[in-house]
Amino acid sequence: MKALLNSPASCWLAPFILAGLSLSPAFAQTDSSSSLPDDPSSAFISQSTSPASGAAPQAQPPVSPATAQNNSLEGKQTKRILGIVPNFRSVSVGTKLPPESVKEKFKESSQDAFDYSDFVFVALLAGVDQAEGSYPEFHQGMVGYGRYYWHDLADQVDEDYQVEFIFPALLHQDSRYYTLGHGGFFRRAAYAFSRIAITRTDNGNESFNVSEIVGAGAAGGISDLYYPSRERTWTKTGQRWVLNMGLDGATFAFKEFWPDLNNKFFHQKN
């Protein structure tokens, strides 16, 4: 997923993702609560209608199998999105996981960086970049396409390891995405984007997300080592840094709403 997003040529994806979600009735719900009026007679009615001591409790209405299934699937993440895009680091609602070891963090970041789908997305992304002439120094033709391809692939692998392995391992932070799964659209979207700045530590507490912010900046800085000299200015590096964080936020938002999309349109088949 990140391979498709991490480029100036495709930064339009984030607003389209969120715009599409906001149009769906599945995300139009809002939090609501109700309470009985503070009426003294209500207590009398409650007492007079309550069953006598020792009386058999009233049977609760049965829950339909469809309702029970929908409740069990709410906020449930899948290992892949649409059966293709890796989603290994998303945690379903209410799931409690033990902290990851350094080995596990390395393994999962490697899965994200070198999944078979990533090579396909990078190939598409390199084609878009070349068509738009994002870096004129790379030129056109197959040789130019090869330059676009390996630069985009290096950007993806670098950021995945910085944000998901190196800094989380050093700082004992948990870079997995924990799904909120309840509340209105704007509340959940705000939660998803807030994960750029807030994350969990290995002991389960919330912490400032140094891994994301510093890791994304480090990835942008390292890219200066292999991009043309014209692309190595402080402004260009800062743009890549901000773009990396913004696109990660959009990815979090997509992961937050993926269970709803999957349940509504695909019936949790994958």
Secondary structure, 3 states (H helix, E strand, C coil): CHHHHCCHHHCCHHHHHHHHHHHCHHHCCCCCCCCCCCCHHHHHHHHHHCCCCCCCCCCCCCCCHHHHHHHHHCCCCCCEECCCEECCCEECCCCCCCCCCHHHHHHHHHHHHHCHHHHHHHHHHHHHHHHHCCCHHHCCHHHHHHHHHHHHHHHHHHHHHHHHHHHHHHHCEECCEECCCCCCHHHHHHHHHHCCCEEEECCCCEEECHHHHHHHHHHHHHHHHCCCHHHCCHHHHHHHHHHHHHHHHHHHHHHHHHHHHHHHHHCCCC
